Amino acid sequence: MVSMPRTDQGCVFGGIDTHKETHTAAVMGGDGTLLGTATFATTRAGYQALAGWLEQHGSVQAVGVEQTGSYGAGITRLLTNRGMVVVEVTLPDRAARRSHGKDDTLDAIAAAEAAWSGRRVQPAKHRDGVVEALRSLRVARTSAVQMRRQALQQLHSLVVSAPDDVREPLRELSRMTLVRHCNELAPNPADAGLPSVAVQLALRSLAHRILDLGREIRILERHIEPLVRTHAAALLDLPGVGIETAAQLLITAGDNHDRLRSDASFAKLCGVAPLPASSGQTNRRHRLNRGGDRHANSALHTIAVTRLRICPKTRAYADRRRNEGLTTREILRCLKRYISREIYHHLTA
């Protein structure tokens, strides 16, 4: 819950329901009274008009915005640059939706109510710094890695089902040798109606794609690595932390690290804070937290597994907890929570 200031009767709170072509805004007085609603285009002029419309009603204390990382990114940047406090509305009020229904105006009013009450909101990420640039580069790299993996799987699948005269020379080759060999195939396109020729054409096409994607990934990594080394050098000094895991944790934290109130809030953001699940005579029981940023959770898992392999101190801790009766999965959960605390202190230092 975020505490919102109420300085005088002239203060107002805004709420914005964001979409691709239009944003619907609502403004609410400091006493919780609805003052008005309006719809604006998602253009530079529309953003300016929306901000001016909010300011006409009084001193804007906070604005609740939905989807600040996608459809609401543009209006969030403009409002932040104009000195307004922008909070992200995290979850819809399901009880209100069941009783009152849903449309753009009602969603904007609900966002304004969330900003006014401080419930269901969190400080919005700033998207005008180095971390935002890093996020954009990693979106492209992640997509290229996934496409290369898919192309490799398709290549191997074609080799398995290829006619014998095509499969035999390829079946014992290592992965990259296979890709390079397929890239050099020279079948006659005029005979594409023959299964053996068609599969060679397909293998060469997939090999071209894999090599092109590999070059694209290396180019993006050359842009990503200096950004991470410049802005997260302390993270890279930690055991088990590499360029990719450090980049993901930076992106999860955002440019404005001050929005992370404690190491516990960062752990919950990463989905590694254990949730209490005690009831009746079952005490001191906790369950896995399946919320949070799953990419950050994956990064912490990679760090924990790496430390178990290379760090004597971590291996000694794991042996001690295993003697206490914990399973490997439970030990990894504990390690991820401890690592998240260590990462938080380095991020906010």
N, C-alpha and C positions, 0 to 999 in steps of 0.2 A: 504494500500500500504506500502510495506517495502522498506526503502531506502538502497540500496546496495552500498558499497564503491567502488570507482575506483581509485586505488592508482597510477598505472603506466600502460604503454602499455603492460607490461608482464603479467597482470592479466587475468584470464580466468574464465568463468562461466560454470557450468555443468548442465545437465538435464538428468533425468533417468526416463524411462517408465518401470514400474515394472510389472512383471508377476510371476506366480508360479515357472516356470522352468528356465526362462531367464530374464535378465534385459538388455534393450537397452539404451545406454548412448550416449549423444552428448556433445560436448565441443565447447564453443563460446568465441572468443576473446573479449577484453574490448571494441572494436569498433563495436561489434555486428556481426563480421564475423564468419561464421561457420568454425571450424577447423577440425572437423572429427566426425564420429559416429562409434560405435562398440557394439557388443553384448557379454554378459558374462553370465556364469552359476550362478545360485543362490546357490552356495556353499561357504564355507569359502575361498577356494582358488580363486573362481570367484570374491568374494567381494574384496579380496586383489588385484587381477589383475585390477579390475575396478578402485579402488582408485589410484593405481600406474599409470594407463593409464591417468587419469585426471591430476595427478601431473606432468606427462611428458610434458604437454603443457604449463605449467607456474604456477604462484602462484594462487591457486584456491581461489576465493573470496567468492563464494556461489555456492551451488548445489541445484537445484530444484528437488524434488523427489515426485512422485505421490504415494498415498496410504501409507504414512509413518506408519500408524497404523496396516497394514496388510502385503501385499506382500513386502512393502518397509521397514518394521521394521528392518530387519537384516542389510541391507546396510546403513540405517540411523544411527544405533548404531555404526557401524564401522567407518563411515565418521566422526561422532561426536567425537569418541575416538581419531581420528587422527588430531583433531583440526580444522576441516572444519566447516563452517557455513552451516547448512542444513535448507532449507525452504520447506514447504509443498506447492505443487501446488494444489490450492483448486478447481478451475473450469476450464474446457476446454475452449479454445478460439473458440466459435461456429462460428464466422464469418470466421476464418481461415479454419475450418473444412469444411464449406460449399464450399469454393472456391478452396481448395487444397486437400481435402479428408483426409483419416486417415489411418495410419499404425503405427507400433511400432517406426520406425525411425522418422516419422513426429511428433509423440507424444513426443519423447525424445527431438527433436529440439524445440518444443513448450515449454517444461519444462525449457530448457536452456534459451530460450528467456524470460520466466517469471522471472527466477532468475536474469537475466541481467537487465530487466526493473524494477523489483520490483513490478510488477502488478500481480494480481491473486495468490499471495503467502502469507503465514503467517509463523511465526517461528514454527518449528516442535517441538512436545512434546518430552522431554527426556523420554526414556522408560527403565531406568536402576536404578530406585529408589523405594522407598516404595509405592508410588502411583501406579506404574505399578504392583507391587505384589498385592496390594489391588484390582486393576482392574481384575486381573486373578481370584482371589477368588470370586469376585462378579459375574463374568460371570457364574461360576459354580452354585452359590447360586440362581441367577435369573432363570437359566434354571431349577433347581430343584423345585423352587416355582411354575413356570409355569406348569411343569409336574404334580405336586401335585394338583394344581387347576383343571387341565384337568381331572385327575383321579377322583377327588371328584365329578365333574360334571357328569362323566360317571356312577359313583356309584349311585348317586341320580336318574339318568335317568333309570337305570336298576331297581331300587326299584319301581319307578312309574309304569313301564310296567310289573313287575313280576306277576306271578300267585298269586291269593288271599292268598293261604296258606303260601306263602313266604312273601308277602307284608304286611299283617296285623300286624305281630309282630314287623315290622321295621318302619312303617310309622310315628310313634309318637316319635321316638328316636332323641335326639340331634345329632349333626354332629359327634363328636368324639365317643359318645356312639355307634352310628351306625357303625362307622369304626371298633371299637373293637369287636362289636357283629359279624359283617361279618367276621372278622379275625378268629373268633372261630368256624365258621360253619364247619361241618364235613360231607359233602355229600359223597355218594359212587360214585367214578369215573366210576365204571362199568355201572352205570345208566345214563351216560352223555347224552344219547339220549332223556331223559325225560326233557321237558322244565323247570320244577321246580328244578331239580337237576342241569341242565346246568347253570341256573341263579345263583344258590348258588355257584357253582364253579367259575363263573365269579366274583361274589361279593367278595368271599374270595381272589381271585387273585388281584383285585383292592385294597382291604383293605391292603394286604401285601405290595403292591407298595406304598400306601399312607404312611404307617408307616415307611417303609424304607426311603422314601424321606424325611419324617419329621426328622429322625435321621441324615440324610445327611445334611440337612439345619442347624440343631443345631450344628453339628461339624464345618461346615464352618463359622457359626456365632461366634464360640469360637475363630477362627483364625482372623476374621475380627475386632471384637470389640476392642481388645488391640491395634491393629494398628491405629484405628481411635482415641482412647483415648490418645495415645501417640503423634500423629501428628496433631490432630485437637481438642485439649482440649478446646481452646477458642471458637470454633464453637459450641461445645456441651453445653456451658454455655448460648448460646442465646436461647430465648424462642421459642419453637416449633421445634427445631433442634434435631433430634435423630441420632442414629448410621447410619441408612441406608441413610438418606438424607445427612448427613455430608460426608459419604463415596462417594456418587455420586458426590457431589460438588467438593470434592478433586480430583476425577478422571477427571472431566470436566476441572478443572484448570490445571492439570498435575503436574509433579515434578518440572518443571521450571516455577515458578509463574512469573518470570520477563518477560515472553512473553506477559503477560496481561498488556497492556499499561495504562489502566484506568478502572474505574468502568463502564464506558460506553461500553468499548470493552468486558468486562466480561458479561454485561447485554445482549449485542448482541450475544455473544457466547451461552448464555443460552436461547436465543429466547424471551427475555422479554423487549427488547428495542422497544418502539413504533415507527412505521415508519410514516413519514409525508405523507399525502394523500390529500393535498390541490390543488385546481385547479380553476382558474377563480375567481368567487365570493365566492367559498367555501374555507374559510380560517381557519387556526388553527385546521385542522382536522387530526387525526392520526388513523392508522389502526393497527390491530394485526399483530405482526411479527410471521410468521409461520416457520421461519428458526431456525438455532441454534441447540443445543443439546436438543432433546426432553426429554431425561431422566433427564437432569438438570432442564428443565422447569417443569417437573412433580414433582421433589423434591421441587422446590420453591413453587409450588402450594400447596403441602402438608403442608409446613411450614406456608403459608399464612392462609390456612383453620384452622390449629391448633391454630394459634395465635388469629384468630377471636373467637375461643371457649374459650381460657384460658387467654388471655392478655387483661386487661381492657383498656390499652392505644390504642391497635389496634381496639377494639370495639368502642371506642370513635371516633377514626379517621373515621371508617366506617360509623358511625351515621352522622358525619358532612358531609362527601362526599355524603351520601344518601340524606341529606337535600338539597344539592346543585343540585340534579337531576341525579346523577350517578346511574346506575344499579349495582346490585351485581357483575355481570361479569366485569364491568368496574372498580369497586373498587378492585377486585382481581388482575386485571392487574396492577393497580397502586401499590398495596401492593407488588407484585412480583418484580416490578422495585426497590422499596425502599429496600426490603430484599436483592436483589442481590447486591446493593451498600454496605450494611452492611456486607454481606458475603465477598465481595471483600476485604474490609479493614482488615478483620480478617485473610483472606488467605495470604495477602501480608505483614502483620505486621511482 
